[in-house]
Amino acid sequence: MEKTGPALKGEPSPAASRAGAGGDITTSMTVREVVATYRATKDVFWRYDDRAGECLLCRALFDPLDQMAAPYGLDLDGLLPELQRAAEIDEAGDWPTENDRQGS
């Protein structure tokens, strides 16, 4: 019989399983690990700054995603698919470089 119920610590949440084919981003990864691996995810964290009320990359950089979301009242089931989409864009090479953004 297949295990059901909440994910165990370190296992992907149901949202992570649904997030995308790669499924590389898990709730046990720190914000830093996510951004270092997939730089396009910075944009997602920046969009969530307003909801959090402060800069997540500044204040929660070393927190695992599952521990980062709750204190800020963020919906992890909404955040994970957005991070996964950004990671897929990053892997495809479709994310603009800093030079592209500056018009160089």
PADOTOR-666392 format. One record per atom (N, C-alpha, C): atom name; residue in three letters; residue number from 1; x, z, y. Coordinates in steps of 0.1 Angstrom, whole numbers, plus 5000, padded with zeros to 4 digits. Atoms other than C-alpha are relative to their C-alpha. Layout:
# PADOTOR-666392
kolkol atomo:CA, residuo:Ala, num:NUM, c1:X, c3:Z, c2:Y
...
//
This chain:
# PADOTOR-666392
kolkol atomo:N, residuo:Met, num:1, c1:5008, c3:5000, c2:4988
kolkol atomo:CA, residuo:Met, num:1, c1:5000, c3:5000, c2:5000
kolkol atomo:C, residuo:Met, num:1, c1:5009, c3:5000, c2:5012
kolkol atomo:N, residuo:Glu, num:2, c1:4992, c3:5001, c2:4987
kolkol atomo:CA, residuo:Glu, num:2, c1:5013, c3:4991, c2:5035
kolkol atomo:C, residuo:Glu, num:2, c1:4997, c3:5012, c2:5009
kolkol atomo:N, residuo:Lys, num:3, c1:5001, c3:4989, c2:4991
kolkol atomo:CA, residuo:Lys, num:3, c1:5020, c3:5019, c2:5059
kolkol atomo:C, residuo:Lys, num:3, c1:4993, c3:4996, c2:5012
kolkol atomo:N, residuo:Thr, num:4, c1:5007, c3:5002, c2:4988
kolkol atomo:CA, residuo:Thr, num:4, c1:4997, c3:5022, c2:5088
kolkol atomo:C, residuo:Thr, num:4, c1:5001, c3:5012, c2:5009
kolkol atomo:N, residuo:Gly, num:5, c1:4999, c3:4988, c2:4991
kolkol atomo:CA, residuo:Gly, num:5, c1:4995, c3:5045, c2:5118
kolkol atomo:C, residuo:Gly, num:5, c1:5011, c3:4997, c2:5010
kolkol atomo:N, residuo:Pro, num:6, c1:4990, c3:5002, c2:4989
kolkol atomo:CA, residuo:Pro, num:6, c1:5019, c3:5051, c2:5147
kolkol atomo:C, residuo:Pro, num:6, c1:5014, c3:4998, c2:4994
kolkol atomo:N, residuo:Ala, num:7, c1:4986, c3:5003, c2:5004
kolkol atomo:CA, residuo:Ala, num:7, c1:5054, c3:5039, c2:5144
kolkol atomo:C, residuo:Ala, num:7, c1:5008, c3:5013, c2:5000
kolkol atomo:N, residuo:Leu, num:8, c1:4991, c3:4989, c2:5000
kolkol atomo:CA, residuo:Leu, num:8, c1:5081, c3:5064, c2:5135
kolkol atomo:C, residuo:Leu, num:8, c1:5010, c3:4998, c2:5010
kolkol atomo:N, residuo:Lys, num:9, c1:4990, c3:5001, c2:4989
kolkol atomo:CA, residuo:Lys, num:9, c1:5108, c3:5072, c2:5160
kolkol atomo:C, residuo:Lys, num:9, c1:5010, c3:4990, c2:4996
kolkol atomo:N, residuo:Gly, num:10, c1:4989, c3:5010, c2:5002
kolkol atomo:CA, residuo:Gly, num:10, c1:5132, c3:5043, c2:5163
kolkol atomo:C, residuo:Gly, num:10, c1:4994, c3:4987, c2:4994
kolkol atomo:N, residuo:Glu, num:11, c1:5006, c3:5012, c2:5005
kolkol atomo:CA, residuo:Glu, num:11, c1:5107, c3:5018, c2:5148
kolkol atomo:C, residuo:Glu, num:11, c1:4993, c3:4994, c2:5011
kolkol atomo:N, residuo:Pro, num:12, c1:5008, c3:5006, c2:4989
kolkol atomo:CA, residuo:Pro, num:12, c1:5090, c3:4992, c2:5169
kolkol atomo:C, residuo:Pro, num:12, c1:4986, c3:5004, c2:5000
kolkol atomo:N, residuo:Ser, num:13, c1:5014, c3:4997, c2:4999
kolkol atomo:CA, residuo:Ser, num:13, c1:5056, c3:5001, c2:5182
kolkol atomo:C, residuo:Ser, num:13, c1:4992, c3:4988, c2:4996
kolkol atomo:N, residuo:Pro, num:14, c1:5008, c3:5011, c2:5003
kolkol atomo:CA, residuo:Pro, num:14, c1:5027, c3:4979, c2:5173
kolkol atomo:C, residuo:Pro, num:14, c1:5001, c3:4989, c2:5011
kolkol atomo:N, residuo:Ala, num:15, c1:4998, c3:5010, c2:4989
kolkol atomo:CA, residuo:Ala, num:15, c1:5032, c3:4962, c2:5207
kolkol atomo:C, residuo:Ala, num:15, c1:5013, c3:4992, c2:4998
kolkol atomo:N, residuo:Ala, num:16, c1:4987, c3:5007, c2:5002
kolkol atomo:CA, residuo:Ala, num:16, c1:5068, c3:4954, c2:5198
kolkol atomo:C, residuo:Ala, num:16, c1:4998, c3:4990, c2:4989
kolkol atomo:N, residuo:Ser, num:17, c1:5002, c3:5009, c2:5011
kolkol atomo:CA, residuo:Ser, num:17, c1:5057, c3:4938, c2:5166
kolkol atomo:C, residuo:Ser, num:17, c1:4992, c3:4988, c2:5004
kolkol atomo:N, residuo:Arg, num:18, c1:5008, c3:5011, c2:4996
kolkol atomo:CA, residuo:Arg, num:18, c1:5032, c3:4916, c2:5184
kolkol atomo:C, residuo:Arg, num:18, c1:5007, c3:4992, c2:5011
kolkol atomo:N, residuo:Ala, num:19, c1:4994, c3:5005, c2:4988
kolkol atomo:CA, residuo:Ala, num:19, c1:5055, c3:4909, c2:5213
kolkol atomo:C, residuo:Ala, num:19, c1:5006, c3:4985, c2:4999
kolkol atomo:N, residuo:Gly, num:20, c1:4994, c3:5013, c2:5001
kolkol atomo:CA, residuo:Gly, num:20, c1:5072, c3:4878, c2:5200
kolkol atomo:C, residuo:Gly, num:20, c1:5007, c3:4998, c2:4986
kolkol atomo:N, residuo:Ala, num:21, c1:4994, c3:5003, c2:5013
kolkol atomo:CA, residuo:Ala, num:21, c1:5089, c3:4861, c2:5171
kolkol atomo:C, residuo:Ala, num:21, c1:5013, c3:5007, c2:4998
kolkol atomo:N, residuo:Gly, num:22, c1:4987, c3:4993, c2:5001
kolkol atomo:CA, residuo:Gly, num:22, c1:5123, c3:4876, c2:5179
kolkol atomo:C, residuo:Gly, num:22, c1:4998, c3:5015, c2:4997
kolkol atomo:N, residuo:Gly, num:23, c1:5002, c3:4985, c2:5002
kolkol atomo:CA, residuo:Gly, num:23, c1:5110, c3:4912, c2:5181
kolkol atomo:C, residuo:Gly, num:23, c1:5013, c3:5008, c2:5002
kolkol atomo:N, residuo:Asp, num:24, c1:4987, c3:4993, c2:4998
kolkol atomo:CA, residuo:Asp, num:24, c1:5145, c3:4922, c2:5193
kolkol atomo:C, residuo:Asp, num:24, c1:4999, c3:5012, c2:5008
kolkol atomo:N, residuo:Ile, num:25, c1:5001, c3:4988, c2:4991
kolkol atomo:CA, residuo:Ile, num:25, c1:5133, c3:4947, c2:5219
kolkol atomo:C, residuo:Ile, num:25, c1:4991, c3:5010, c2:4993
kolkol atomo:N, residuo:Thr, num:26, c1:5007, c3:4989, c2:5006
kolkol atomo:CA, residuo:Thr, num:26, c1:5123, c3:4980, c2:5204
kolkol atomo:C, residuo:Thr, num:26, c1:4999, c3:5012, c2:5010
kolkol atomo:N, residuo:Thr, num:27, c1:5003, c3:4989, c2:4991
kolkol atomo:CA, residuo:Thr, num:27, c1:5110, c3:5012, c2:5220
kolkol atomo:C, residuo:Thr, num:27, c1:5012, c3:5010, c2:5000
kolkol atomo:N, residuo:Ser, num:28, c1:4989, c3:4991, c2:5001
kolkol atomo:CA, residuo:Ser, num:28, c1:5142, c3:5030, c2:5209
kolkol atomo:C, residuo:Ser, num:28, c1:5012, c3:4995, c2:5009
kolkol atomo:N, residuo:Met, num:29, c1:4989, c3:5006, c2:4991
kolkol atomo:CA, residuo:Met, num:29, c1:5164, c3:5007, c2:5231
kolkol atomo:C, residuo:Met, num:29, c1:4999, c3:5006, c2:5014
kolkol atomo:N, residuo:Thr, num:30, c1:4999, c3:4995, c2:4986
kolkol atomo:CA, residuo:Thr, num:30, c1:5175, c3:5021, c2:5265
kolkol atomo:C, residuo:Thr, num:30, c1:4997, c3:4988, c2:5009
kolkol atomo:N, residuo:Val, num:31, c1:5002, c3:5010, c2:4989
kolkol atomo:CA, residuo:Val, num:31, c1:5166, c3:5003, c2:5297
kolkol atomo:C, residuo:Val, num:31, c1:5013, c3:4992, c2:5001
kolkol atomo:N, residuo:Arg, num:32, c1:4987, c3:5007, c2:4998
kolkol atomo:CA, residuo:Arg, num:32, c1:5203, c3:4995, c2:5300
kolkol atomo:C, residuo:Arg, num:32, c1:5003, c3:4990, c2:4989
kolkol atomo:N, residuo:Glu, num:33, c1:4998, c3:5009, c2:5012
kolkol atomo:CA, residuo:Glu, num:33, c1:5205, c3:4980, c2:5265
kolkol atomo:C, residuo:Glu, num:33, c1:4992, c3:4987, c2:5002
kolkol atomo:N, residuo:Val, num:34, c1:5009, c3:5011, c2:4998
kolkol atomo:CA, residuo:Val, num:34, c1:5175, c3:4958, c2:5273
kolkol atomo:C, residuo:Val, num:34, c1:5006, c3:4990, c2:5010
kolkol atomo:N, residuo:Val, num:35, c1:4995, c3:5008, c2:4989
kolkol atomo:CA, residuo:Val, num:35, c1:5189, c3:4946, c2:5306
kolkol atomo:C, residuo:Val, num:35, c1:5013, c3:4993, c2:4997
kolkol atomo:N, residuo:Ala, num:36, c1:4987, c3:5006, c2:5003
kolkol atomo:CA, residuo:Ala, num:36, c1:5224, c3:4941, c2:5293
kolkol atomo:C, residuo:Ala, num:36, c1:4999, c3:4989, c2:4990
kolkol atomo:N, residuo:Thr, num:37, c1:5002, c3:5011, c2:5010
kolkol atomo:CA, residuo:Thr, num:37, c1:5212, c3:4920, c2:5264
kolkol atomo:C, residuo:Thr, num:37, c1:4992, c3:4988, c2:5005
kolkol atomo:N, residuo:Tyr, num:38, c1:5009, c3:5010, c2:4994
kolkol atomo:CA, residuo:Tyr, num:38, c1:5185, c3:4901, c2:5283
kolkol atomo:C, residuo:Tyr, num:38, c1:4999, c3:5002, c2:5015
kolkol atomo:N, residuo:Arg, num:39, c1:5000, c3:4997, c2:4985
kolkol atomo:CA, residuo:Arg, num:39, c1:5193, c3:4899, c2:5320
kolkol atomo:C, residuo:Arg, num:39, c1:4987, c3:4996, c2:5007
kolkol atomo:N, residuo:Ala, num:40, c1:5012, c3:5004, c2:4994
kolkol atomo:CA, residuo:Ala, num:40, c1:5160, c3:4881, c2:5327
kolkol atomo:C, residuo:Ala, num:40, c1:4989, c3:5012, c2:5000
kolkol atomo:N, residuo:Thr, num:41, c1:5010, c3:4989, c2:5000
kolkol atomo:CA, residuo:Thr, num:41, c1:5142, c3:4914, c2:5319
kolkol atomo:C, residuo:Thr, num:41, c1:5001, c3:5009, c2:5013
kolkol atomo:N, residuo:Lys, num:42, c1:4999, c3:4993, c2:4988
kolkol atomo:CA, residuo:Lys, num:42, c1:5155, c3:4928, c2:5352
kolkol atomo:C, residuo:Lys, num:42, c1:4988, c3:4998, c2:5009
kolkol atomo:N, residuo:Asp, num:43, c1:5012, c3:5003, c2:4992
kolkol atomo:CA, residuo:Asp, num:43, c1:5126, c3:4910, c2:5369
kolkol atomo:C, residuo:Asp, num:43, c1:4988, c3:5007, c2:4996
kolkol atomo:N, residuo:Val, num:44, c1:5011, c3:4993, c2:5005
kolkol atomo:CA, residuo:Val, num:44, c1:5101, c3:4927, c2:5347
kolkol atomo:C, residuo:Val, num:44, c1:5001, c3:5015, c2:5005
kolkol atomo:N, residuo:Phe, num:45, c1:4999, c3:4986, c2:4995
kolkol atomo:CA, residuo:Phe, num:45, c1:5115, c3:4962, c2:5355
kolkol atomo:C, residuo:Phe, num:45, c1:4998, c3:5001, c2:5015
kolkol atomo:N, residuo:Trp, num:46, c1:5002, c3:5000, c2:4986
kolkol atomo:CA, residuo:Trp, num:46, c1:5116, c3:4953, c2:5392
kolkol atomo:C, residuo:Trp, num:46, c1:4985, c3:4999, c2:5003
kolkol atomo:N, residuo:Arg, num:47, c1:5014, c3:5001, c2:4998
kolkol atomo:CA, residuo:Arg, num:47, c1:5079, c3:4944, c2:5390
kolkol atomo:C, residuo:Arg, num:47, c1:4993, c3:5013, c2:4997
kolkol atomo:N, residuo:Tyr, num:48, c1:5006, c3:4988, c2:5003
kolkol atomo:CA, residuo:Tyr, num:48, c1:5071, c3:4977, c2:5375
kolkol atomo:C, residuo:Tyr, num:48, c1:5005, c3:5012, c2:5009
kolkol atomo:N, residuo:Asp, num:49, c1:4995, c3:4989, c2:4991
kolkol atomo:CA, residuo:Asp, num:49, c1:5090, c3:4997, c2:5402
kolkol atomo:C, residuo:Asp, num:49, c1:4988, c3:5005, c2:5009
kolkol atomo:N, residuo:Asp, num:50, c1:5011, c3:4995, c2:4992
kolkol atomo:CA, residuo:Asp, num:50, c1:5059, c3:4998, c2:5424
kolkol atomo:C, residuo:Asp, num:50, c1:4990, c3:5009, c2:4993
kolkol atomo:N, residuo:Arg, num:51, c1:5009, c3:4991, c2:5008
kolkol atomo:CA, residuo:Arg, num:51, c1:5038, c3:5013, c2:5396
kolkol atomo:C, residuo:Arg, num:51, c1:5007, c3:5013, c2:4997
kolkol atomo:N, residuo:Ala, num:52, c1:4993, c3:4988, c2:5003
kolkol atomo:CA, residuo:Ala, num:52, c1:5065, c3:5038, c2:5388
kolkol atomo:C, residuo:Ala, num:52, c1:5003, c3:5008, c2:5012
kolkol atomo:N, residuo:Gly, num:53, c1:4998, c3:4993, c2:4988
kolkol atomo:CA, residuo:Gly, num:53, c1:5070, c3:5047, c2:5424
kolkol atomo:C, residuo:Gly, num:53, c1:5015, c3:5002, c2:5004
kolkol atomo:N, residuo:Glu, num:54, c1:4985, c3:5000, c2:4998
kolkol atomo:CA, residuo:Glu, num:54, c1:5108, c3:5043, c2:5422
kolkol atomo:C, residuo:Glu, num:54, c1:5007, c3:4989, c2:4992
kolkol atomo:N, residuo:Cys, num:55, c1:4992, c3:5010, c2:5008
kolkol atomo:CA, residuo:Cys, num:55, c1:5135, c3:5020, c2:5409
kolkol atomo:C, residuo:Cys, num:55, c1:5003, c3:5005, c2:4986
kolkol atomo:N, residuo:Leu, num:56, c1:4998, c3:4997, c2:5014
kolkol atomo:CA, residuo:Leu, num:56, c1:5134, c3:5021, c2:5371
kolkol atomo:C, residuo:Leu, num:56, c1:5014, c3:4998, c2:4996
kolkol atomo:N, residuo:Leu, num:57, c1:4987, c3:5003, c2:5003
kolkol atomo:CA, residuo:Leu, num:57, c1:5168, c3:5005, c2:5369
kolkol atomo:C, residuo:Leu, num:57, c1:5010, c3:5011, c2:5006
kolkol atomo:N, residuo:Cys, num:58, c1:4992, c3:4990, c2:4994
kolkol atomo:CA, residuo:Cys, num:58, c1:5182, c3:5033, c2:5391
kolkol atomo:C, residuo:Cys, num:58, c1:4998, c3:5014, c2:4993
kolkol atomo:N, residuo:Arg, num:59, c1:5003, c3:4987, c2:5005
kolkol atomo:CA, residuo:Arg, num:59, c1:5164, c3:5063, c2:5377
kolkol atomo:C, residuo:Arg, num:59, c1:4998, c3:5002, c2:4985
kolkol atomo:N, residuo:Ala, num:60, c1:5003, c3:4999, c2:5014
kolkol atomo:CA, residuo:Ala, num:60, c1:5157, c3:5055, c2:5341
kolkol atomo:C, residuo:Ala, num:60, c1:5009, c3:4991, c2:4991
kolkol atomo:N, residuo:Leu, num:61, c1:4991, c3:5009, c2:5006
kolkol atomo:CA, residuo:Leu, num:61, c1:5186, c3:5033, c2:5331
kolkol atomo:C, residuo:Leu, num:61, c1:5004, c3:5004, c2:4986
kolkol atomo:N, residuo:Phe, num:62, c1:4995, c3:4996, c2:5013
kolkol atomo:CA, residuo:Phe, num:62, c1:5197, c3:5054, c2:5302
kolkol atomo:C, residuo:Phe, num:62, c1:4990, c3:5006, c2:4991
kolkol atomo:N, residuo:Asp, num:63, c1:5011, c3:4995, c2:5008
kolkol atomo:CA, residuo:Asp, num:63, c1:5163, c3:5063, c2:5289
kolkol atomo:C, residuo:Asp, num:63, c1:4995, c3:4990, c2:4990
kolkol atomo:N, residuo:Pro, num:64, c1:5007, c3:5010, c2:5009
kolkol atomo:CA, residuo:Pro, num:64, c1:5148, c3:5047, c2:5258
kolkol atomo:C, residuo:Pro, num:64, c1:4986, c3:4996, c2:5005
kolkol atomo:N, residuo:Leu, num:65, c1:5012, c3:5005, c2:4994
kolkol atomo:CA, residuo:Leu, num:65, c1:5118, c3:5026, c2:5266
kolkol atomo:C, residuo:Leu, num:65, c1:4988, c3:5010, c2:4997
kolkol atomo:N, residuo:Asp, num:66, c1:5011, c3:4991, c2:5003
kolkol atomo:CA, residuo:Asp, num:66, c1:5094, c3:5050, c2:5248
kolkol atomo:C, residuo:Asp, num:66, c1:5000, c3:5013, c2:5008
kolkol atomo:N, residuo:Gln, num:67, c1:4999, c3:4988, c2:4992
kolkol atomo:CA, residuo:Gln, num:67, c1:5107, c3:5080, c2:5268
kolkol atomo:C, residuo:Gln, num:67, c1:4999, c3:4997, c2:5015
kolkol atomo:N, residuo:Met, num:68, c1:5000, c3:5004, c2:4986
kolkol atomo:CA, residuo:Met, num:68, c1:5109, c3:5060, c2:5301
kolkol atomo:C, residuo:Met, num:68, c1:4985, c3:4998, c2:5005
kolkol atomo:N, residuo:Ala, num:69, c1:5014, c3:5004, c2:4995
kolkol atomo:CA, residuo:Ala, num:69, c1:5072, c3:5048, c2:5302
kolkol atomo:C, residuo:Ala, num:69, c1:4991, c3:5012, c2:5003
kolkol atomo:N, residuo:Ala, num:70, c1:5010, c3:4989, c2:4999
kolkol atomo:CA, residuo:Ala, num:70, c1:5053, c3:5081, c2:5298
kolkol atomo:C, residuo:Ala, num:70, c1:5001, c3:5007, c2:5014
kolkol atomo:N, residuo:Pro, num:71, c1:4999, c3:4993, c2:4987
kolkol atomo:CA, residuo:Pro, num:71, c1:5066, c3:5100, c2:5329
kolkol atomo:C, residuo:Pro, num:71, c1:4995, c3:4992, c2:5012
kolkol atomo:N, residuo:Tyr, num:72, c1:5004, c3:5009, c2:4989
kolkol atomo:CA, residuo:Tyr, num:72, c1:5059, c3:5070, c2:5351
kolkol atomo:C, residuo:Tyr, num:72, c1:4985, c3:4995, c2:4998
kolkol atomo:N, residuo:Gly, num:73, c1:5014, c3:5005, c2:5002
kolkol atomo:CA, residuo:Gly, num:73, c1:5024, c3:5064, c2:5336
kolkol atomo:C, residuo:Gly, num:73, c1:4999, c3:4985, c2:4997
kolkol atomo:N, residuo:Leu, num:74, c1:5000, c3:5014, c2:5003
kolkol atomo:CA, residuo:Leu, num:74, c1:5034, c3:5030, c2:5324
kolkol atomo:C, residuo:Leu, num:74, c1:4995, c3:4997, c2:4986
kolkol atomo:N, residuo:Asp, num:75, c1:5006, c3:5004, c2:5013
kolkol atomo:CA, residuo:Asp, num:75, c1:5016, c3:5012, c2:5296
kolkol atomo:C, residuo:Asp, num:75, c1:5011, c3:4992, c2:4992
kolkol atomo:N, residuo:Leu, num:76, c1:4989, c3:5006, c2:5008
kolkol atomo:CA, residuo:Leu, num:76, c1:5043, c3:5005, c2:5270
kolkol atomo:C, residuo:Leu, num:76, c1:4995, c3:4988, c2:4992
kolkol atomo:N, residuo:Asp, num:77, c1:5006, c3:5011, c2:5007
kolkol atomo:CA, residuo:Asp, num:77, c1:5019, c3:4982, c2:5251
kolkol atomo:C, residuo:Asp, num:77, c1:4999, c3:4988, c2:5009
kolkol atomo:N, residuo:Gly, num:78, c1:5000, c3:5011, c2:4990
kolkol atomo:CA, residuo:Gly, num:78, c1:5018, c3:4961, c2:5283
kolkol atomo:C, residuo:Gly, num:78, c1:5014, c3:4995, c2:5003
kolkol atomo:N, residuo:Leu, num:79, c1:4987, c3:5002, c2:4996
kolkol atomo:CA, residuo:Leu, num:79, c1:5054, c3:4964, c2:5292
kolkol atomo:C, residuo:Leu, num:79, c1:5008, c3:4992, c2:4989
kolkol atomo:N, residuo:Leu, num:80, c1:4992, c3:5006, c2:5010
kolkol atomo:CA, residuo:Leu, num:80, c1:5069, c3:4954, c2:5258
kolkol atomo:C, residuo:Leu, num:80, c1:4998, c3:4985, c2:4999
kolkol atomo:N, residuo:Pro, num:81, c1:5002, c3:5015, c2:5001
kolkol atomo:CA, residuo:Pro, num:81, c1:5053, c3:4919, c2:5256
kolkol atomo:C, residuo:Pro, num:81, c1:5006, c3:4993, c2:5012
kolkol atomo:N, residuo:Glu, num:82, c1:4993, c3:5006, c2:4988
kolkol atomo:CA, residuo:Glu, num:82, c1:5065, c3:4912, c2:5292
kolkol atomo:C, residuo:Glu, num:82, c1:5015, c3:4999, c2:4998
kolkol atomo:N, residuo:Leu, num:83, c1:4986, c3:5000, c2:5002
kolkol atomo:CA, residuo:Leu, num:83, c1:5100, c3:4922, c2:5283
kolkol atomo:C, residuo:Leu, num:83, c1:5004, c3:4990, c2:4989
kolkol atomo:N, residuo:Gln, num:84, c1:4997, c3:5010, c2:5011
kolkol atomo:CA, residuo:Gln, num:84, c1:5099, c3:4901, c2:5251
kolkol atomo:C, residuo:Gln, num:84, c1:4999, c3:4986, c2:5006
kolkol atomo:N, residuo:Arg, num:85, c1:5001, c3:5014, c2:4994
kolkol atomo:CA, residuo:Arg, num:85, c1:5087, c3:4870, c2:5271
kolkol atomo:C, residuo:Arg, num:85, c1:5012, c3:4997, c2:5009
kolkol atomo:N, residuo:Ala, num:86, c1:4989, c3:5002, c2:4991
kolkol atomo:CA, residuo:Ala, num:86, c1:5115, c3:4875, c2:5296
kolkol atomo:C, residuo:Ala, num:86, c1:5013, c3:4998, c2:4991
kolkol atomo:N, residuo:Ala, num:87, c1:4989, c3:5001, c2:5009
kolkol atomo:CA, residuo:Ala, num:87, c1:5140, c3:4879, c2:5267
kolkol atomo:C, residuo:Ala, num:87, c1:5000, c3:4986, c2:4994
kolkol atomo:N, residuo:Glu, num:88, c1:5001, c3:5014, c2:5005
kolkol atomo:CA, residuo:Glu, num:88, c1:5128, c3:4846, c2:5252
kolkol atomo:C, residuo:Glu, num:88, c1:5004, c3:4990, c2:5010
kolkol atomo:N, residuo:Ile, num:89, c1:4995, c3:5009, c2:4990
kolkol atomo:CA, residuo:Ile, num:89, c1:5133, c3:4829, c2:5285
kolkol atomo:C, residuo:Ile, num:89, c1:5015, c3:5001, c2:5002
kolkol atomo:N, residuo:Asp, num:90, c1:4985, c3:4998, c2:4998
kolkol atomo:CA, residuo:Asp, num:90, c1:5168, c3:4844, c2:5288
kolkol atomo:C, residuo:Asp, num:90, c1:5007, c3:4993, c2:4988
kolkol atomo:N, residuo:Glu, num:91, c1:4994, c3:5006, c2:5011
kolkol atomo:CA, residuo:Glu, num:91, c1:5176, c3:4832, c2:5253
kolkol atomo:C, residuo:Glu, num:91, c1:5000, c3:4985, c2:5000
kolkol atomo:N, residuo:Ala, num:92, c1:5001, c3:5015, c2:4998
kolkol atomo:CA, residuo:Ala, num:92, c1:5164, c3:4797, c2:5261
kolkol atomo:C, residuo:Ala, num:92, c1:5008, c3:4994, c2:5011
kolkol atomo:N, residuo:Gly, num:93, c1:4992, c3:5004, c2:4989
kolkol atomo:CA, residuo:Gly, num:93, c1:5186, c3:4796, c2:5291
kolkol atomo:C, residuo:Gly, num:93, c1:4992, c3:4995, c2:5012
kolkol atomo:N, residuo:Asp, num:94, c1:5009, c3:5005, c2:4989
kolkol atomo:CA, residuo:Asp, num:94, c1:5157, c3:4790, c2:5315
kolkol atomo:C, residuo:Asp, num:94, c1:5000, c3:5010, c2:5012
kolkol atomo:N, residuo:Trp, num:95, c1:5000, c3:4991, c2:4989
kolkol atomo:CA, residuo:Trp, num:95, c1:5164, c3:4820, c2:5337
kolkol atomo:C, residuo:Trp, num:95, c1:5011, c3:4996, c2:5010
kolkol atomo:N, residuo:Pro, num:96, c1:4990, c3:5004, c2:4990
kolkol atomo:CA, residuo:Pro, num:96, c1:5181, c3:4811, c2:5370
kolkol atomo:C, residuo:Pro, num:96, c1:5011, c3:5009, c2:5001
kolkol atomo:N, residuo:Thr, num:97, c1:4988, c3:4992, c2:4998
kolkol atomo:CA, residuo:Thr, num:97, c1:5216, c3:4823, c2:5376
kolkol atomo:C, residuo:Thr, num:97, c1:4999, c3:5005, c2:5015
kolkol atomo:N, residuo:Glu, num:98, c1:5000, c3:4995, c2:4987
kolkol atomo:CA, residuo:Glu, num:98, c1:5224, c3:4842, c2:5408
kolkol atomo:C, residuo:Glu, num:98, c1:5003, c3:4989, c2:5010
kolkol atomo:N, residuo:Asn, num:99, c1:4998, c3:5011, c2:4991
kolkol atomo:CA, residuo:Asn, num:99, c1:5238, c3:4810, c2:5423
kolkol atomo:C, residuo:Asn, num:99, c1:4988, c3:4991, c2:5002
kolkol atomo:N, residuo:Asp, num:100, c1:5013, c3:5008, c2:4998
kolkol atomo:CA, residuo:Asp, num:100, c1:5205, c3:4792, c2:5416
kolkol atomo:C, residuo:Asp, num:100, c1:4991, c3:5007, c2:5010
kolkol atomo:N, residuo:Arg, num:101, c1:5008, c3:4993, c2:4991
kolkol atomo:CA, residuo:Arg, num:101, c1:5187, c3:4819, c2:5434
kolkol atomo:C, residuo:Arg, num:101, c1:5004, c3:4999, c2:5015
kolkol atomo:N, residuo:Gln, num:102, c1:4995, c3:5000, c2:4987
kolkol atomo:CA, residuo:Gln, num:102, c1:5209, c3:4817, c2:5464
kolkol atomo:C, residuo:Gln, num:102, c1:5001, c3:4986, c2:5006
kolkol atomo:N, residuo:Gly, num:103, c1:5000, c3:5014, c2:4995
kolkol atomo:CA, residuo:Gly, num:103, c1:5206, c3:4779, c2:5466
kolkol atomo:C, residuo:Gly, num:103, c1:5013, c3:4993, c2:5000
kolkol atomo:N, residuo:Ser, num:104, c1:4987, c3:5006, c2:5001
kolkol atomo:CA, residuo:Ser, num:104, c1:5242, c3:4772, c2:5458
kolkol atomo:C, residuo:Ser, num:104, c1:5001, c3:4990, c2:4989
//
